[in-house]
Amino acid sequence: MKPASRPKMTETEVMAKVAALGLTARDRLFIVGVRGYYRDTMGKPGANDRGIYDDALFIVAPGVHFSAWNGNTDPSRGRLGSGTGAGKGMAVLKPGLWRAHRFGLHKGQYRALVQTGGKVTVTRDGTPPYDDTGFFGINIHRGGNSTTSSEGCQTVPPDQWDAFIAQVDALAKRLGVSSATIPYALVTA
């Protein structure tokens, strides 16, 4: 699965998208996800597809750094369900500002941004879809080559992952926020 060329939004455009979400001057480093960034140029036109890298992620340290990355903000597939137990539906992170991600290990395997700093709200596949709030392991991690490797996580293509997490890590160290929660703002295109 070859991702599209890197997203082209400017820092000003990204900041305009997240302006109303509640980021403050203390947020010296954050990540922005734009769901449906390539909605009309990848997958089915006009649709927010699952299982492809048709979204964008941006690393933002205002006045210090801004970079764009291909990404995925949807699960790889659907799964209808109900309730919150074993039969629950597949999770899709709701747009908003989430102060929930810290450096850690994804499934104990490699460095990623893991949901250990707070709860998030997801919309679960169901008839009808339903919201669920809690700790679900909605991480920001490396995706796969033939799949986005997501059950609700935010993923970056494997050929970009090492550079992505290295950049976030370097900025966190430089700005003194390595042990802090890294805010993640999810918006729609």
Rosetta silent file (secondary structure, phi, psi, omega in degrees, C-alpha in Angstrom):
SEQUENCE: MKPASRPKMTETEVMAKVAALGLTARDRLFIVGVRGYYRDTMGKPGANDRGIYDDALFIVAPGVHFSAWNGNTDPSRGRLGSGTGAGKGMAVLKPGLWRAHRFGLHKGQYRALVQTGGKVTVTRDGTPPYDDTGFFGINIHRGGNSTTSSEGCQTVPPDQWDAFIAQVDALAKRLGVSSATIPYALVTA
SCORE:     score description
SCORE:     0.000 S_00000001
   1 L     0.000  111.297 -178.915    0.000    0.000    0.000 S_00000001
   2 L   -95.675  121.768  179.134    1.746    3.135   -1.193 S_00000001
   3 L   -71.463  160.515  176.086    0.680    6.344    0.547 S_00000001
   4 L   -68.246  173.217  175.104    0.013    9.536   -1.373 S_00000001
   5 L   -61.932  161.057 -177.109    2.548   12.342   -1.410 S_00000001
   6 L   -56.896  143.217  178.547    2.901   14.247    1.855 S_00000001
   7 L   -57.129  151.535 -173.325   -0.037   16.505    2.787 S_00000001
   8 L  -111.781    6.627  179.139    0.279   20.137    1.686 S_00000001
   9 L   -62.091  145.907  177.105   -1.648   22.114    4.343 S_00000001
  10 L   -87.554  165.810  177.080    0.249   25.043    5.807 S_00000001
  11 H   -59.952  -39.384  178.737    0.777   25.647    9.504 S_00000001
  12 H   -61.851  -42.920  179.341   -1.679   28.567    9.320 S_00000001
  13 H   -65.630  -41.281  179.215   -4.352   26.321    7.765 S_00000001
  14 H   -65.507  -45.494 -179.357   -3.804   23.599   10.362 S_00000001
  15 H   -62.760  -34.680  177.224   -3.919   26.080   13.241 S_00000001
  16 H   -64.714  -36.806  179.534   -7.183   27.516   11.871 S_00000001
  17 H   -66.397  -32.022 -175.443   -8.701   24.004   11.921 S_00000001
  18 H  -103.021    2.140 -173.147   -7.799   23.471   15.598 S_00000001
  19 H   -54.082  -37.523 -174.772   -8.333   27.041   16.873 S_00000001
  20 H   -91.198    4.712 -173.651  -11.568   26.300   18.726 S_00000001
  21 H   -85.158  -13.637  177.348  -10.443   23.052   20.369 S_00000001
  22 L   104.085   15.374  172.662   -8.823   24.530   23.484 S_00000001
  23 L   -66.132  145.001 -177.902   -5.107   24.352   22.804 S_00000001
  24 L  -126.934  177.000  179.430   -3.268   26.847   25.015 S_00000001
  25 L   -60.936  -24.275  178.323    0.166   28.462   25.251 S_00000001
  26 L   -73.485  -14.428  178.723    1.279   25.564   27.472 S_00000001
  27 L   -84.707   80.472 -176.381    0.783   23.232   24.483 S_00000001
  28 L   -81.526  -14.104  177.971    4.240   23.659   23.034 S_00000001
  29 L  -146.701  129.470  176.124    4.043   20.379   21.117 S_00000001
  30 E  -154.187  166.011  178.604    0.979   18.622   19.727 S_00000001
  31 E  -117.914  140.228  177.637   -0.154   16.407   16.884 S_00000001
  32 E  -119.035  128.904  172.721   -3.077   17.164   14.588 S_00000001
  33 E  -105.420  135.038  176.500   -4.934   14.486   12.643 S_00000001
  34 E  -117.160  102.833 -179.509   -7.071   15.503    9.662 S_00000001
  35 E   -73.263  132.098  178.431   -9.576   12.755    8.860 S_00000001
  36 L    80.296   20.283 -178.708  -10.515   12.563    5.186 S_00000001
  37 L   -55.105  -43.106  179.493   -7.600   14.713    3.989 S_00000001
  38 L  -104.641   29.594 -174.107   -7.422   12.688    0.731 S_00000001
  39 L   -52.142  -38.211 -175.845  -11.155   11.853    0.756 S_00000001
  40 L   -99.154   -1.345 -178.436  -11.656   12.747   -2.908 S_00000001
  41 L  -119.079   -8.808  176.145   -8.319   11.545   -4.305 S_00000001
  42 L  -131.196  147.410  178.393   -7.902    8.149   -2.614 S_00000001
  43 L    66.198 -151.254 -179.165  -10.452    5.364   -2.221 S_00000001
  44 L   -78.926  121.341 -179.612  -14.091    6.069   -3.019 S_00000001
  45 L   -54.591  134.844  178.293  -14.575    9.777   -3.916 S_00000001
  46 L    81.865   -2.049 -177.365  -16.557   11.654   -1.268 S_00000001
  47 L  -114.216  150.105  171.928  -16.214    8.850    1.293 S_00000001
  48 L   -92.714   99.948 -173.688  -14.085    8.485    4.392 S_00000001
  49 L   -80.061  154.889  172.133  -12.596    5.071    3.652 S_00000001
  50 L  -103.310  151.054  173.196  -11.289    2.536    6.097 S_00000001
  51 L    83.208   10.136  175.811   -8.103    0.576    5.611 S_00000001
  52 L  -135.975  158.311  179.538   -6.141    3.176    3.609 S_00000001
  53 L   -86.130   68.595 -178.100   -3.829    6.057    4.474 S_00000001
  54 L  -103.656   16.025  179.146   -6.230    8.764    3.265 S_00000001
  55 E  -115.603 -179.554  179.940   -5.777   11.028    6.290 S_00000001
  56 E  -136.246  148.139  172.496   -2.959   13.341    7.404 S_00000001
  57 E  -123.183  143.176  179.354   -1.012   13.900   10.611 S_00000001
  58 E  -128.094  133.596  172.364    0.886   17.072   11.465 S_00000001
  59 E   -96.179  124.948 -175.744    3.530   17.563   14.140 S_00000001
  60 E  -128.392  125.012  168.520    3.237   21.104   15.484 S_00000001
  61 E  -128.984   94.043 -171.405    5.508   23.004   17.866 S_00000001
  62 L   -49.082  127.402 -179.966    4.348   26.604   17.294 S_00000001
  63 L    77.001   -2.453 -176.779    7.217   28.833   16.167 S_00000001
  64 L  -122.110  -46.136 -172.944    9.637   25.886   16.293 S_00000001
  65 E  -156.193  145.837  172.792    8.519   23.072   13.982 S_00000001
  66 E  -151.661  124.889  177.028    5.774   22.043   11.570 S_00000001
  67 E  -145.197  153.064 -176.375    5.751   18.876    9.462 S_00000001
  68 E  -114.299  143.045 -176.550    3.181   16.841    7.515 S_00000001
  69 E  -140.694  149.273  171.404    2.810   13.058    7.382 S_00000001
  70 E   -72.071  151.808 -178.891    0.517   10.560    5.741 S_00000001
  71 E  -162.474  178.775  177.969   -1.732    8.826    8.207 S_00000001
  72 E  -138.257  130.324  179.856   -4.824    6.887    9.048 S_00000001
  73 L  -118.419   14.158 -177.877   -7.396    7.920   11.671 S_00000001
  74 L  -124.746  159.709  174.219   -9.923    5.122   11.116 S_00000001
  75 L   -67.376  159.771 -179.725   -9.969    1.409   11.909 S_00000001
  76 L   -68.067  -27.159 -177.422   -8.788   -0.930    9.171 S_00000001
  77 L  -149.931  174.895  176.421  -12.205   -2.568    8.956 S_00000001
  78 L  -100.970  159.907  173.505  -15.688   -2.437   10.421 S_00000001
  79 L  -157.982  108.879  177.986  -17.263   -4.684   13.045 S_00000001
  80 L   -69.321  146.976  177.858  -20.850   -4.234   14.181 S_00000001
  81 L  -167.102 -170.254  177.198  -21.545   -4.783   17.821 S_00000001
  82 L  -152.806  157.176  177.470  -23.310   -3.534   20.905 S_00000001
  83 L    71.195 -162.308 -176.545  -22.479   -2.672   24.478 S_00000001
  84 L  -122.099    3.197 -179.360  -19.000   -2.423   25.957 S_00000001
  85 L   -90.432 -149.955 -175.844  -18.067   -6.069   26.471 S_00000001
  86 L   -60.683  -26.335 -178.306  -16.698   -8.704   24.125 S_00000001
  87 L   -94.315   17.783 -177.078  -19.397   -7.980   21.520 S_00000001
  88 L   -68.233  155.733  178.271  -18.672   -4.254   21.249 S_00000001
  89 L   -76.977  162.607  177.984  -18.444   -2.547   17.864 S_00000001
  90 L   -61.585  145.352 -175.521  -15.221   -1.368   16.231 S_00000001
  91 E   -94.275  138.933  171.219  -13.973    1.982   17.585 S_00000001
  92 E  -127.654  116.510 -178.998  -13.564    5.235   15.632 S_00000001
  93 E   -59.360  133.281  178.615  -11.984    8.076   17.628 S_00000001
  94 L   -77.019  145.293  173.956  -14.276   11.101   17.771 S_00000001
  95 L   -58.430  148.395  179.187  -12.930   14.453   16.558 S_00000001
  96 E   149.228 -173.377  177.834  -11.754   16.726   19.351 S_00000001
  97 E  -102.325  121.112 -177.345   -8.769   17.504   21.550 S_00000001
  98 E  -116.570  117.848  176.465   -7.453   14.472   23.403 S_00000001
  99 E  -100.857   69.005 -169.890   -4.925   14.907   26.209 S_00000001
 100 E  -133.491   -7.987 -171.090   -4.342   11.193   26.485 S_00000001
 101 E  -106.781  132.646  176.421   -1.105   10.200   24.693 S_00000001
 102 E  -132.944  160.931  174.773    2.328    9.686   26.229 S_00000001
 103 E   -64.588  137.688  178.340    5.485    7.992   25.061 S_00000001
 104 E  -173.496 -165.556  179.826    5.374    4.280   25.750 S_00000001
 105 E  -105.761  130.235  175.033    5.447    0.919   24.020 S_00000001
 106 E   -79.320  116.545 -178.234    2.742   -0.129   21.582 S_00000001
 107 L    52.806   30.320  178.717    1.749   -3.664   22.622 S_00000001
 108 L    71.241   12.963 -170.973    5.088   -3.858   24.453 S_00000001
 109 L  -108.769  -43.506 -175.363    6.979   -3.874   21.138 S_00000001
 110 E  -153.160  158.486 -177.391    8.168   -0.420   20.010 S_00000001
 111 E   -64.586  133.033 -178.948    8.107    3.252   21.005 S_00000001
 112 E  -155.917 -177.377  171.903    4.839    5.000   20.159 S_00000001
 113 E  -102.807  113.612 -172.599    2.368    7.458   21.657 S_00000001
 114 E  -111.557  150.394 -176.663    0.058    5.372   23.809 S_00000001
 115 E   -80.011   80.554  177.529   -3.251    6.219   25.449 S_00000001
 116 L  -120.127   -6.230 -174.175   -2.175    6.213   29.092 S_00000001
 117 L   -98.794   -2.229 -179.532   -2.812    9.849   30.009 S_00000001
 118 L   170.234  168.159  178.755   -6.583   10.049   29.846 S_00000001
 119 L   -78.606  156.337  172.619   -9.848    8.736   28.501 S_00000001
 120 E  -129.534  163.543  175.639  -11.045    9.225   24.932 S_00000001
 121 E  -113.360  130.876  178.305  -14.468    8.957   23.328 S_00000001
 122 E  -119.026  157.349  167.992  -15.019    6.704   20.359 S_00000001
 123 E  -103.200  125.508 -178.308  -18.022    5.995   18.180 S_00000001
 124 E   -97.894  144.435  175.699  -18.510    2.256   17.902 S_00000001
 125 L   -62.999  128.001  177.773  -19.914    0.444   14.891 S_00000001
 126 L  -172.015  176.745  177.346  -23.450   -0.640   15.675 S_00000001
 127 L  -120.772   90.581    1.956  -27.040   -0.328   14.580 S_00000001
 128 L   -85.173  167.205  173.358  -27.158    2.505   15.421 S_00000001
 129 L   -58.200  151.140 -176.829  -23.536    3.567   16.055 S_00000001
 130 E  -141.977  152.119 -179.310  -22.960    4.507   19.704 S_00000001
 131 E   -87.232  150.750 -179.785  -20.442    6.462   21.777 S_00000001
 132 E  -148.221  132.171 -178.569  -18.183    4.896   24.384 S_00000001
 133 E  -119.319  134.522  178.051  -15.681    6.694   26.662 S_00000001
 134 E   166.368 -163.668  175.315  -12.706    5.106   28.403 S_00000001
 135 L   -97.195  107.768 -175.564   -9.196    3.702   28.115 S_00000001
 136 L  -118.987    2.158 -176.070   -9.201    1.627   24.906 S_00000001
 137 L    72.450   37.306  177.071   -5.569    1.710   23.778 S_00000001
 138 L   -80.568   84.949 -174.083   -6.280    4.221   21.010 S_00000001
 139 L   -92.242  166.725  169.956   -2.586    4.695   20.278 S_00000001
 140 E  -109.367  110.097 -171.493   -0.626    6.606   17.641 S_00000001
 141 E  -146.471  179.930 -179.458    1.604    3.920   16.139 S_00000001
 142 E   -73.616  132.446  174.541    3.174    2.367   13.047 S_00000001
 143 L   -88.872 -170.244 -179.446    0.787    0.955   10.498 S_00000001
 144 L  -110.838  175.129  178.216    1.434   -1.870    8.055 S_00000001
 145 L   -81.764  -36.094 -177.915    2.232   -2.153    4.368 S_00000001
 146 L  -106.411   -1.358  178.088   -0.858   -4.140    3.388 S_00000001
 147 L  -152.211  158.352  176.862   -3.127   -2.823    6.164 S_00000001
 148 L   -81.435   -5.805  175.490   -3.331    0.295    8.315 S_00000001
 149 L    56.617   44.656 -175.245   -3.070   -2.008   11.380 S_00000001
 150 L  -128.976  131.638  168.484   -5.780   -0.150   13.265 S_00000001
 151 L  -113.476   37.526 -178.432   -8.650   -1.181   15.502 S_00000001
 152 L   122.979   -9.564  179.915   -9.332    2.497   16.203 S_00000001
 153 L   -74.575  168.681  175.417   -5.732    3.714   16.518 S_00000001
 154 E  -103.260  122.884 -173.103   -4.133    6.527   14.561 S_00000001
 155 E  -125.344  155.966  179.250   -1.400    5.077   12.342 S_00000001
 156 E  -120.103  139.158  179.695    1.474    6.244   10.141 S_00000001
 157 L   -54.968  145.838 -175.293    2.750    4.223    7.156 S_00000001
 158 H   -59.385  -30.859 -179.639    5.759    2.075    8.103 S_00000001
 159 H   -74.552   -9.949  176.825    8.098    3.871    5.676 S_00000001
 160 H  -111.769  -14.550 -171.506    7.415    7.157    7.531 S_00000001
 161 H   -58.370  -51.388 -175.731    7.018    5.878   11.090 S_00000001
 162 H   -57.586  -43.296  179.064   10.639    5.937   12.279 S_00000001
 163 H   -68.252  -38.664  179.574   11.138    9.527   11.116 S_00000001
 164 H   -61.038  -55.079 -175.688    7.745   10.573   12.554 S_00000001
 165 H   -69.061  -32.111  176.403    8.322    9.214   16.075 S_00000001
 166 H   -64.757  -38.711  179.277   11.963   10.394   16.063 S_00000001
 167 H   -67.125  -45.027  178.421   10.778   13.929   15.256 S_00000001
 168 H   -61.907  -44.369 -179.360    8.153   13.920   18.019 S_00000001
 169 H   -62.128  -46.958 -179.494   10.704   12.499   20.464 S_00000001
 170 H   -61.907  -42.821  179.146   13.403   15.056   19.543 S_00000001
 171 H   -66.663  -40.712  179.269   10.955   17.954   19.880 S_00000001
 172 H   -60.595  -42.341  177.996    9.618   16.650   23.200 S_00000001
 173 H   -66.132  -46.529 -179.048   13.164   16.508   24.582 S_00000001
 174 H   -59.781  -38.922 -176.107   14.054   19.932   23.189 S_00000001
 175 H   -92.553   -0.263  177.919   10.900   21.510   24.656 S_00000001
 176 L    71.974   31.184 -178.974   11.110   19.670   27.977 S_00000001
 177 L  -121.631   24.003 -176.614    7.847   17.764   27.571 S_00000001
 178 L   -59.374  -33.762 -178.249    9.144   14.184   27.198 S_00000001
 179 L   -98.489    1.956 -178.851    7.244   12.908   30.229 S_00000001
 180 L   -87.986  166.751  171.486    4.135   14.997   29.577 S_00000001
 181 L   -72.992  133.220  177.651    0.970   14.123   27.744 S_00000001
 182 E   -96.368  111.301 -178.278    1.287   15.096   24.064 S_00000001
 183 E   -60.796  142.366  176.004   -2.075   16.596   22.986 S_00000001
 184 E  -124.533  119.303  178.672   -3.702   15.092   19.899 S_00000001
 185 E  -105.963  120.126  178.488   -6.268   17.174   18.015 S_00000001
 186 E  -109.150  125.129  178.613   -8.439   15.274   15.542 S_00000001
 187 E  -130.440  168.691  175.637  -10.460   17.264   12.996 S_00000001
 188 E  -104.757  153.333 -178.603  -12.213   16.480    9.736 S_00000001
 189 L   -64.590    0.000    0.000  -11.193   17.804    6.345 S_00000001
